[in-house]
Amino acid sequence: MNKKYTFVILIFTIVVYGQQEKYKIRSKYKHLKLVDNWIFQSMETITQAEVEEKETLYKNEDNVETLTFHRSGSMSYTSLDSGKDKKGRGRWFINDNYLRIIADSDTVDATYYITGDILTIIISEEESEEFYGYKNIVRYIKQ
């Protein structure tokens, strides 16, 4: 009788531990959902001035951008902004939902999340004595 309970507890422990490990693996590699081509859709800028200001820029033929995150940790981008083509490469790093992109001479620190085929990157800057605080909410769709 005692062996029966020990066996049941052992099986239960193995099943629970296995589920926890499965979740850890899934969560450990969730950033790989970022590995793909992403096409710019919109950018909302919220400026915390004396009166909060919002401005939204949408994708159009004069404003196109594609980000590509590679499995190796490199990234590339192409953009067309007011008739000017720009291409570049860089590196990306993830820590939980924090994303750091280092491209050319720029470093972007942001939070990100992916819902379905939509990538949302949020870049924030606190107000200082010299500048108003702001938040950029940039949305991309998976290509």
VMD Tcl script that builds the backbone (N, CA, C; Angstrom):
set m [mol new atoms 429]
animate dup $m
set s [atomselect $m all]
$s set {name element resname resid chain x y z} {
  {N N MET 1 A 0.824 -1.197 0.000}
  {CA C MET 1 A 0.000 0.000 0.000}
  {C C MET 1 A 0.870 1.264 0.000}
  {N N ASN 2 A 1.892 1.296 0.822}
  {CA C ASN 2 A 2.777 2.437 0.903}
  {C C ASN 2 A 3.531 2.642 -0.412}
  {N N LYS 3 A 3.931 1.531 -1.074}
  {CA C LYS 3 A 4.618 1.620 -2.362}
  {C C LYS 3 A 3.706 2.222 -3.427}
  {N N LYS 4 A 2.419 1.940 -3.328}
  {CA C LYS 4 A 1.451 2.468 -4.296}
  {C C LYS 4 A 1.399 4.000 -4.214}
  {N N TYR 5 A 1.336 4.536 -3.003}
  {CA C TYR 5 A 1.302 5.988 -2.825}
  {C C TYR 5 A 2.614 6.628 -3.264}
  {N N THR 6 A 3.719 5.987 -2.936}
  {CA C THR 6 A 5.019 6.492 -3.344}
  {C C THR 6 A 5.104 6.548 -4.867}
  {N N PHE 7 A 4.620 5.522 -5.529}
  {CA C PHE 7 A 4.626 5.475 -6.993}
  {C C PHE 7 A 3.758 6.594 -7.572}
  {N N VAL 8 A 2.554 6.819 -7.018}
  {CA C VAL 8 A 1.651 7.867 -7.492}
  {C C VAL 8 A 2.301 9.240 -7.308}
  {N N ILE 9 A 2.915 9.459 -6.154}
  {CA C ILE 9 A 3.574 10.744 -5.883}
  {C C ILE 9 A 4.744 10.936 -6.851}
  {N N LEU 10 A 5.498 9.872 -7.117}
  {CA C LEU 10 A 6.615 9.951 -8.041}
  {C C LEU 10 A 6.132 10.323 -9.451}
  {N N ILE 11 A 5.095 9.671 -9.928}
  {CA C ILE 11 A 4.541 9.958 -11.257}
  {C C ILE 11 A 4.024 11.396 -11.298}
  {N N PHE 12 A 3.297 11.825 -10.277}
  {CA C PHE 12 A 2.772 13.192 -10.222}
  {C C PHE 12 A 3.913 14.208 -10.280}
  {N N THR 13 A 4.974 13.962 -9.511}
  {CA C THR 13 A 6.127 14.862 -9.489}
  {C C THR 13 A 6.781 14.940 -10.867}
  {N N ILE 14 A 6.935 13.812 -11.538}
  {CA C ILE 14 A 7.543 13.792 -12.870}
  {C C ILE 14 A 6.693 14.581 -13.852}
  {N N VAL 15 A 5.381 14.407 -13.803}
  {CA C VAL 15 A 4.488 15.115 -14.721}
  {C C VAL 15 A 4.545 16.622 -14.469}
  {N N VAL 16 A 4.460 17.038 -13.208}
  {CA C VAL 16 A 4.496 18.466 -12.877}
  {C C VAL 16 A 5.842 19.066 -13.265}
  {N N TYR 17 A 6.929 18.390 -12.938}
  {CA C TYR 17 A 8.262 18.888 -13.288}
  {C C TYR 17 A 8.416 18.988 -14.802}
  {N N GLY 18 A 7.944 17.999 -15.520}
  {CA C GLY 18 A 8.013 18.014 -16.985}
  {C C GLY 18 A 7.260 19.191 -17.569}
  {N N GLN 19 A 6.088 19.514 -17.037}
  {CA C GLN 19 A 5.326 20.664 -17.523}
  {C C GLN 19 A 6.067 21.970 -17.243}
  {N N GLN 20 A 6.690 22.056 -16.065}
  {CA C GLN 20 A 7.450 23.263 -15.733}
  {C C GLN 20 A 8.645 23.422 -16.672}
  {N N GLU 21 A 9.349 22.339 -16.954}
  {CA C GLU 21 A 10.492 22.397 -17.857}
  {C C GLU 21 A 10.043 22.776 -19.267}
  {N N LYS 22 A 8.918 22.232 -19.702}
  {CA C LYS 22 A 8.378 22.547 -21.020}
  {C C LYS 22 A 8.075 24.043 -21.105}
  {N N TYR 23 A 7.500 24.613 -20.045}
  {CA C TYR 23 A 7.202 26.044 -20.020}
  {C C TYR 23 A 8.485 26.865 -20.033}
  {N N LYS 24 A 9.496 26.424 -19.262}
  {CA C LYS 24 A 10.765 27.148 -19.228}
  {C C LYS 24 A 11.403 27.174 -20.609}
  {N N ILE 25 A 11.377 26.046 -21.305}
  {CA C ILE 25 A 11.962 25.988 -22.646}
  {C C ILE 25 A 11.203 26.915 -23.574}
  {N N ARG 26 A 9.868 26.852 -23.530}
  {CA C ARG 26 A 9.052 27.706 -24.395}
  {C C ARG 26 A 9.329 29.170 -24.095}
  {N N SER 27 A 9.412 29.546 -22.818}
  {CA C SER 27 A 9.642 30.937 -22.469}
  {C C SER 27 A 11.081 31.347 -22.762}
  {N N LYS 28 A 12.026 30.411 -22.662}
  {CA C LYS 28 A 13.428 30.716 -22.936}
  {C C LYS 28 A 13.627 31.111 -24.397}
  {N N TYR 29 A 12.863 30.513 -25.305}
  {CA C TYR 29 A 13.037 30.766 -26.731}
  {C C TYR 29 A 11.936 31.620 -27.339}
  {N N LYS 30 A 11.114 32.266 -26.503}
  {CA C LYS 30 A 10.010 33.060 -27.045}
  {C C LYS 30 A 10.502 34.235 -27.877}
  {N N HIS 31 A 11.727 34.706 -27.625}
  {CA C HIS 31 A 12.273 35.808 -28.414}
  {C C HIS 31 A 12.489 35.411 -29.872}
  {N N LEU 32 A 12.523 34.112 -30.159}
  {CA C LEU 32 A 12.711 33.684 -31.543}
  {C C LEU 32 A 11.512 34.038 -32.414}
  {N N LYS 33 A 10.379 34.383 -31.786}
  {CA C LYS 33 A 9.242 34.870 -32.568}
  {C C LYS 33 A 9.592 36.188 -33.250}
  {N N LEU 34 A 10.612 36.862 -32.754}
  {CA C LEU 34 A 11.057 38.124 -33.333}
  {C C LEU 34 A 11.829 37.908 -34.637}
  {N N VAL 35 A 12.395 36.714 -34.806}
  {CA C VAL 35 A 13.200 36.407 -35.989}
  {C C VAL 35 A 12.285 36.311 -37.201}
  {N N ASP 36 A 12.322 37.343 -38.042}
  {CA C ASP 36 A 11.484 37.403 -39.238}
  {C C ASP 36 A 11.670 38.754 -39.901}
  {N N ASN 37 A 10.919 38.989 -40.966}
  {CA C ASN 37 A 10.857 40.293 -41.631}
  {C C ASN 37 A 9.625 41.015 -41.124}
  {N N TRP 38 A 9.778 42.285 -40.769}
  {CA C TRP 38 A 8.683 43.089 -40.230}
  {C C TRP 38 A 8.555 44.371 -41.044}
  {N N ILE 39 A 7.333 44.686 -41.447}
  {CA C ILE 39 A 7.066 45.871 -42.264}
  {C C ILE 39 A 6.366 46.920 -41.409}
  {N N PHE 40 A 6.909 48.122 -41.446}
  {CA C PHE 40 A 6.365 49.245 -40.691}
  {C C PHE 40 A 4.898 49.485 -41.044}
  {N N GLN 41 A 4.077 49.752 -40.004}
  {CA C GLN 41 A 2.667 50.073 -40.189}
  {C C GLN 41 A 2.338 51.472 -39.672}
  {N N SER 42 A 2.798 51.768 -38.443}
  {CA C SER 42 A 2.481 53.076 -37.870}
  {C C SER 42 A 3.425 53.399 -36.721}
  {N N MET 43 A 3.510 54.688 -36.423}
  {CA C MET 43 A 4.252 55.148 -35.259}
  {C C MET 43 A 3.447 56.259 -34.600}
  {N N GLU 44 A 3.116 56.040 -33.349}
  {CA C GLU 44 A 2.424 57.055 -32.571}
  {C C GLU 44 A 3.438 57.674 -31.619}
  {N N THR 45 A 3.550 58.988 -31.656}
  {CA C THR 45 A 4.450 59.705 -30.764}
  {C C THR 45 A 3.605 60.491 -29.773}
  {N N ILE 46 A 3.870 60.258 -28.504}
  {CA C ILE 46 A 3.181 60.973 -27.426}
  {C C ILE 46 A 4.240 61.800 -26.707}
  {N N THR 47 A 4.086 63.107 -26.753}
  {CA C THR 47 A 5.026 64.017 -26.105}
  {C C THR 47 A 4.375 64.558 -24.845}
  {N N GLN 48 A 5.077 64.410 -23.716}
  {CA C GLN 48 A 4.571 64.919 -22.447}
  {C C GLN 48 A 5.044 66.353 -22.258}
  {N N ALA 49 A 4.430 67.251 -23.017}
  {CA C ALA 49 A 4.726 68.678 -22.917}
  {C C ALA 49 A 3.751 69.278 -21.904}
  {N N GLU 50 A 3.654 70.592 -21.876}
  {CA C GLU 50 A 2.704 71.235 -20.973}
  {C C GLU 50 A 1.309 70.698 -21.228}
  {N N VAL 51 A 0.989 70.495 -22.493}
  {CA C VAL 51 A -0.227 69.794 -22.886}
  {C C VAL 51 A 0.231 68.576 -23.683}
  {N N GLU 52 A -0.218 67.385 -23.282}
  {CA C GLU 52 A 0.213 66.169 -23.973}
  {C C GLU 52 A -0.164 66.231 -25.449}
  {N N GLU 53 A 0.800 65.939 -26.300}
  {CA C GLU 53 A 0.578 65.984 -27.745}
  {C C GLU 53 A 0.730 64.587 -28.324}
  {N N LYS 54 A -0.155 64.233 -29.266}
  {CA C LYS 54 A -0.078 62.940 -29.943}
  {C C LYS 54 A -0.013 63.176 -31.440}
  {N N GLU 55 A 0.839 62.429 -32.077}
  {CA C GLU 55 A 0.964 62.491 -33.528}
  {C C GLU 55 A 1.152 61.067 -34.029}
  {N N THR 56 A 0.440 60.692 -35.092}
  {CA C THR 56 A 0.549 59.349 -35.636}
  {C C THR 56 A 0.980 59.435 -37.095}
  {N N LEU 57 A 1.982 58.642 -37.425}
  {CA C LEU 57 A 2.501 58.547 -38.776}
  {C C LEU 57 A 2.191 57.145 -39.284}
  {N N TYR 58 A 1.594 57.045 -40.465}
  {CA C TYR 58 A 1.225 55.757 -41.034}
  {C C TYR 58 A 2.095 55.443 -42.247}
  {N N LYS 59 A 2.205 54.169 -42.540}
  {CA C LYS 59 A 2.920 53.716 -43.725}
  {C C LYS 59 A 2.254 54.309 -44.963}
  {N N ASN 60 A 3.064 54.800 -45.882}
  {CA C ASN 60 A 2.588 55.234 -47.192}
  {C C ASN 60 A 3.737 55.078 -48.172}
  {N N GLU 61 A 3.538 55.458 -49.436}
  {CA C GLU 61 A 4.591 55.227 -50.431}
  {C C GLU 61 A 5.847 56.044 -50.175}
  {N N ASP 62 A 5.754 57.118 -49.408}
  {CA C ASP 62 A 6.930 57.921 -49.076}
  {C C ASP 62 A 7.562 57.519 -47.747}
  {N N ASN 63 A 6.942 56.596 -47.048}
  {CA C ASN 63 A 7.421 56.220 -45.721}
  {C C ASN 63 A 7.287 54.709 -45.561}
  {N N VAL 64 A 8.335 53.981 -45.921}
  {CA C VAL 64 A 8.332 52.520 -45.893}
  {C C VAL 64 A 9.571 52.061 -45.125}
  {N N GLU 65 A 9.396 51.058 -44.283}
  {CA C GLU 65 A 10.540 50.529 -43.545}
  {C C GLU 65 A 10.340 49.036 -43.335}
  {N N THR 66 A 11.422 48.285 -43.466}
  {CA C THR 66 A 11.410 46.859 -43.175}
  {C C THR 66 A 12.554 46.557 -42.219}
  {N N LEU 67 A 12.237 45.863 -41.131}
  {CA C LEU 67 A 13.248 45.374 -40.188}
  {C C LEU 67 A 13.338 43.870 -40.359}
  {N N THR 68 A 14.537 43.354 -40.337}
  {CA C THR 68 A 14.735 41.902 -40.388}
  {C C THR 68 A 15.621 41.512 -39.215}
  {N N PHE 69 A 15.077 40.676 -38.348}
  {CA C PHE 69 A 15.831 40.155 -37.209}
  {C C PHE 69 A 16.280 38.746 -37.584}
  {N N HIS 70 A 17.590 38.526 -37.540}
  {CA C HIS 70 A 18.167 37.239 -37.902}
  {C C HIS 70 A 18.437 36.428 -36.643}
  {N N ARG 71 A 18.362 35.125 -36.772}
  {CA C ARG 71 A 18.568 34.201 -35.652}
  {C C ARG 71 A 19.950 34.391 -35.005}
  {N N SER 72 A 20.921 34.826 -35.781}
  {CA C SER 72 A 22.293 34.990 -35.293}
  {C C SER 72 A 22.448 36.158 -34.319}
  {N N GLY 73 A 21.425 37.014 -34.232}
  {CA C GLY 73 A 21.522 38.209 -33.398}
  {C C GLY 73 A 21.837 39.448 -34.209}
  {N N SER 74 A 22.000 39.270 -35.506}
  {CA C SER 74 A 22.190 40.447 -36.355}
  {C C SER 74 A 20.822 40.905 -36.847}
  {N N MET 75 A 20.762 42.112 -37.322}
  {CA C MET 75 A 19.525 42.632 -37.898}
  {C C MET 75 A 19.893 43.540 -39.055}
  {N N SER 76 A 18.924 43.721 -39.937}
  {CA C SER 76 A 19.127 44.630 -41.060}
  {C C SER 76 A 17.850 45.431 -41.246}
  {N N TYR 77 A 17.991 46.564 -41.887}
  {CA C TYR 77 A 16.815 47.389 -42.138}
  {C C TYR 77 A 16.971 48.100 -43.470}
  {N N THR 78 A 15.839 48.392 -44.063}
  {CA C THR 78 A 15.778 49.239 -45.244}
  {C C THR 78 A 14.650 50.224 -44.996}
  {N N SER 79 A 14.842 51.442 -45.445}
  {CA C SER 79 A 13.766 52.413 -45.270}
  {C C SER 79 A 13.774 53.402 -46.423}
  {N N LEU 80 A 12.619 53.917 -46.679}
  {CA C LEU 80 A 12.424 54.994 -47.642}
  {C C LEU 80 A 11.679 56.069 -46.873}
  {N N ASP 81 A 12.338 57.209 -46.668}
  {CA C ASP 81 A 11.748 58.298 -45.906}
  {C C ASP 81 A 11.851 59.563 -46.743}
  {N N SER 82 A 10.712 60.064 -47.188}
  {CA C SER 82 A 10.649 61.276 -48.016}
  {C C SER 82 A 11.568 61.176 -49.236}
  {N N GLY 83 A 11.563 60.018 -49.876}
  {CA C GLY 83 A 12.339 59.827 -51.092}
  {C C GLY 83 A 13.785 59.426 -50.887}
  {N N LYS 84 A 14.252 59.309 -49.653}
  {CA C LYS 84 A 15.639 58.936 -49.377}
  {C C LYS 84 A 15.699 57.483 -48.920}
  {N N ASP 85 A 16.487 56.672 -49.661}
  {CA C ASP 85 A 16.703 55.276 -49.289}
  {C C ASP 85 A 17.788 55.195 -48.228}
  {N N LYS 86 A 17.569 54.305 -47.266}
  {CA C LYS 86 A 18.572 54.080 -46.239}
  {C C LYS 86 A 18.581 52.591 -45.927}
  {N N LYS 87 A 19.775 52.020 -45.842}
  {CA C LYS 87 A 19.943 50.615 -45.493}
  {C C LYS 87 A 20.998 50.524 -44.414}
  {N N GLY 88 A 20.875 49.514 -43.584}
  {CA C GLY 88 A 21.871 49.346 -42.543}
  {C C GLY 88 A 21.799 47.979 -41.897}
  {N N ARG 89 A 22.784 47.721 -41.079}
  {CA C ARG 89 A 22.862 46.468 -40.335}
  {C C ARG 89 A 23.183 46.788 -38.885}
  {N N GLY 90 A 22.910 45.827 -38.035}
  {CA C GLY 90 A 23.204 46.015 -36.628}
  {C C GLY 90 A 23.077 44.721 -35.868}
  {N N ARG 91 A 22.957 44.848 -34.560}
  {CA C ARG 91 A 22.807 43.704 -33.650}
  {C C ARG 91 A 21.583 43.946 -32.781}
  {N N TRP 92 A 20.962 42.861 -32.330}
  {CA C TRP 92 A 19.843 42.984 -31.411}
  {C C TRP 92 A 20.061 42.049 -30.231}
  {N N PHE 93 A 19.567 42.491 -29.076}
  {CA C PHE 93 A 19.717 41.753 -27.828}
  {C C PHE 93 A 18.382 41.782 -27.096}
  {N N ILE 94 A 18.058 40.697 -26.436}
  {CA C ILE 94 A 16.790 40.560 -25.711}
  {C C ILE 94 A 17.076 40.213 -24.259}
  {N N ASN 95 A 16.319 40.815 -23.350}
  {CA C ASN 95 A 16.293 40.431 -21.949}
  {C C ASN 95 A 14.844 40.561 -21.518}
  {N N ASP 96 A 14.170 39.436 -21.366}
  {CA C ASP 96 A 12.727 39.400 -21.114}
  {C C ASP 96 A 12.013 40.149 -22.238}
  {N N ASN 97 A 11.290 41.213 -21.937}
  {CA C ASN 97 A 10.586 41.978 -22.977}
  {C C ASN 97 A 11.324 43.264 -23.339}
  {N N TYR 98 A 12.596 43.329 -22.971}
  {CA C TYR 98 A 13.409 44.494 -23.308}
  {C C TYR 98 A 14.256 44.174 -24.536}
  {N N LEU 99 A 14.267 45.093 -25.458}
  {CA C LEU 99 A 14.964 44.932 -26.723}
  {C C LEU 99 A 15.991 46.050 -26.855}
  {N N ARG 100 A 17.203 45.693 -27.211}
  {CA C ARG 100 A 18.234 46.682 -27.515}
  {C C ARG 100 A 18.681 46.431 -28.948}
  {N N ILE 101 A 18.660 47.495 -29.748}
  {CA C ILE 101 A 19.125 47.437 -31.126}
  {C C ILE 101 A 20.292 48.402 -31.257}
  {N N ILE 102 A 21.405 47.898 -31.746}
  {CA C ILE 102 A 22.569 48.737 -32.008}
  {C C ILE 102 A 22.814 48.677 -33.509}
  {N N ALA 103 A 22.591 49.799 -34.174}
  {CA C ALA 103 A 22.757 49.871 -35.628}
  {C C ALA 103 A 23.441 51.178 -35.975}
  {N N ASP 104 A 24.433 51.079 -36.827}
  {CA C ASP 104 A 25.232 52.242 -37.195}
  {C C ASP 104 A 25.745 52.885 -35.904}
  {N N SER 105 A 25.489 54.134 -35.672}
  {CA C SER 105 A 25.964 54.786 -34.443}
  {C C SER 105 A 24.823 54.974 -33.439}
  {N N ASP 106 A 23.667 54.345 -33.693}
  {CA C ASP 106 A 22.501 54.497 -32.821}
  {C C ASP 106 A 22.294 53.269 -31.944}
  {N N THR 107 A 21.826 53.516 -30.733}
  {CA C THR 107 A 21.396 52.448 -29.835}
  {C C THR 107 A 19.972 52.750 -29.421}
  {N N VAL 108 A 19.094 51.782 -29.606}
  {CA C VAL 108 A 17.687 51.926 -29.233}
  {C C VAL 108 A 17.404 50.943 -28.116}
  {N N ASP 109 A 16.931 51.446 -26.985}
  {CA C ASP 109 A 16.477 50.611 -25.878}
  {C C ASP 109 A 14.968 50.728 -25.825}
  {N N ALA 110 A 14.284 49.595 -25.834}
  {CA C ALA 110 A 12.828 49.612 -25.922}
  {C C ALA 110 A 12.248 48.388 -25.240}
  {N N THR 111 A 10.944 48.408 -25.083}
  {CA C THR 111 A 10.214 47.195 -24.731}
  {C C THR 111 A 9.511 46.744 -25.996}
  {N N TYR 112 A 9.184 45.470 -26.048}
  {CA C TYR 112 A 8.502 44.966 -27.229}
  {C C TYR 112 A 7.537 43.865 -26.834}
  {N N TYR 113 A 6.559 43.654 -27.680}
  {CA C TYR 113 A 5.713 42.478 -27.563}
  {C C TYR 113 A 5.148 42.130 -28.924}
  {N N ILE 114 A 4.817 40.864 -29.081}
  {CA C ILE 114 A 4.281 40.352 -30.336}
  {C C ILE 114 A 2.916 39.752 -30.046}
  {N N THR 115 A 1.918 40.242 -30.771}
  {CA C THR 115 A 0.565 39.723 -30.657}
  {C C THR 115 A 0.142 39.286 -32.055}
  {N N GLY 116 A 0.000 37.978 -32.244}
  {CA C GLY 116 A -0.316 37.481 -33.580}
  {C C GLY 116 A 0.820 37.824 -34.514}
  {N N ASP 117 A 0.529 38.541 -35.585}
  {CA C ASP 117 A 1.542 38.954 -36.561}
  {C C ASP 117 A 1.945 40.409 -36.406}
  {N N ILE 118 A 1.652 41.009 -35.253}
  {CA C ILE 118 A 1.969 42.418 -35.008}
  {C C ILE 118 A 3.083 42.527 -33.966}
  {N N LEU 119 A 4.145 43.229 -34.340}
  {CA C LEU 119 A 5.248 43.543 -33.437}
  {C C LEU 119 A 5.076 44.985 -32.993}
  {N N THR 120 A 5.062 45.202 -31.690}
  {CA C THR 120 A 4.970 46.549 -31.143}
  {C C THR 120 A 6.252 46.838 -30.374}
  {N N ILE 121 A 6.904 47.933 -30.739}
  {CA C ILE 121 A 8.122 48.371 -30.062}
  {C C ILE 121 A 7.815 49.726 -29.420}
  {N N ILE 122 A 8.098 49.842 -28.119}
  {CA C ILE 122 A 7.812 51.068 -27.379}
  {C C ILE 122 A 9.123 51.652 -26.875}
  {N N ILE 123 A 9.390 52.866 -27.324}
  {CA C ILE 123 A 10.599 53.586 -26.940}
  {C C ILE 123 A 10.162 54.773 -26.087}
  {N N SER 124 A 10.713 54.885 -24.890}
  {CA C SER 124 A 10.314 55.959 -23.980}
  {C C SER 124 A 11.541 56.726 -23.506}
  {N N GLU 125 A 11.317 57.994 -23.254}
  {CA C GLU 125 A 12.368 58.836 -22.675}
  {C C GLU 125 A 11.713 59.718 -21.618}
  {N N GLU 126 A 12.280 59.721 -20.427}
  {CA C GLU 126 A 11.758 60.545 -19.345}
  {C C GLU 126 A 12.072 62.007 -19.602}
  {N N GLU 127 A 11.263 62.878 -19.047}
  {CA C GLU 127 A 11.484 64.314 -19.185}
  {C C GLU 127 A 12.769 64.708 -18.462}
  {N N SER 128 A 13.500 65.636 -19.054}
  {CA C SER 128 A 14.701 66.172 -18.422}
  {C C SER 128 A 14.563 67.695 -18.373}
  {N N GLU 129 A 15.567 68.351 -17.868}
  {CA C GLU 129 A 15.527 69.813 -17.824}
  {C C GLU 129 A 15.571 70.404 -19.231}
  {N N GLU 130 A 16.124 69.657 -20.172}
  {CA C GLU 130 A 16.306 70.172 -21.523}
  {C C GLU 130 A 15.228 69.716 -22.503}
  {N N PHE 131 A 14.617 68.550 -22.252}
  {CA C PHE 131 A 13.687 67.984 -23.216}
  {C C PHE 131 A 12.421 67.471 -22.526}
  {N N TYR 132 A 11.317 67.512 -23.263}
  {CA C TYR 132 A 10.086 66.884 -22.787}
  {C C TYR 132 A 10.239 65.372 -22.877}
  {N N GLY 133 A 9.514 64.664 -22.048}
  {CA C GLY 133 A 9.480 63.214 -22.144}
  {C C GLY 133 A 8.623 62.804 -23.330}
  {N N TYR 134 A 8.870 61.621 -23.845}
  {CA C TYR 134 A 8.073 61.148 -24.974}
  {C C TYR 134 A 7.985 59.631 -24.963}
  {N N LYS 135 A 7.059 59.136 -25.751}
  {CA C LYS 135 A 6.899 57.700 -25.964}
  {C C LYS 135 A 6.580 57.501 -27.433}
  {N N ASN 136 A 7.337 56.633 -28.088}
  {CA C ASN 136 A 7.061 56.233 -29.466}
  {C C ASN 136 A 6.534 54.803 -29.440}
  {N N ILE 137 A 5.397 54.596 -30.023}
  {CA C ILE 137 A 4.810 53.257 -30.128}
  {C C ILE 137 A 4.812 52.907 -31.611}
  {N N VAL 138 A 5.705 51.994 -31.985}
  {CA C VAL 138 A 5.897 51.658 -33.398}
  {C C VAL 138 A 5.362 50.251 -33.624}
  {N N ARG 139 A 4.540 50.115 -34.672}
  {CA C ARG 139 A 3.939 48.816 -34.981}
  {C C ARG 139 A 4.389 48.336 -36.351}
  {N N TYR 140 A 4.721 47.055 -36.395}
  {CA C TYR 140 A 5.137 46.389 -37.624}
  {C C TYR 140 A 4.263 45.153 -37.809}
  {N N ILE 141 A 4.104 44.745 -39.054}
  {CA C ILE 141 A 3.388 43.504 -39.345}
  {C C ILE 141 A 4.374 42.530 -39.968}
  {N N LYS 142 A 4.201 41.255 -39.637}
  {CA C LYS 142 A 5.080 40.224 -40.163}
  {C C LYS 142 A 4.885 40.119 -41.670}
  {N N GLN 143 A 5.974 40.051 -42.399}
  {CA C GLN 143 A 5.899 39.973 -43.861}
  {C C GLN 143 A 5.556 38.573 -44.316}
}
mol reanalyze $m
mol bondsrecalc $m
mol representation Tube
mol addrep $m
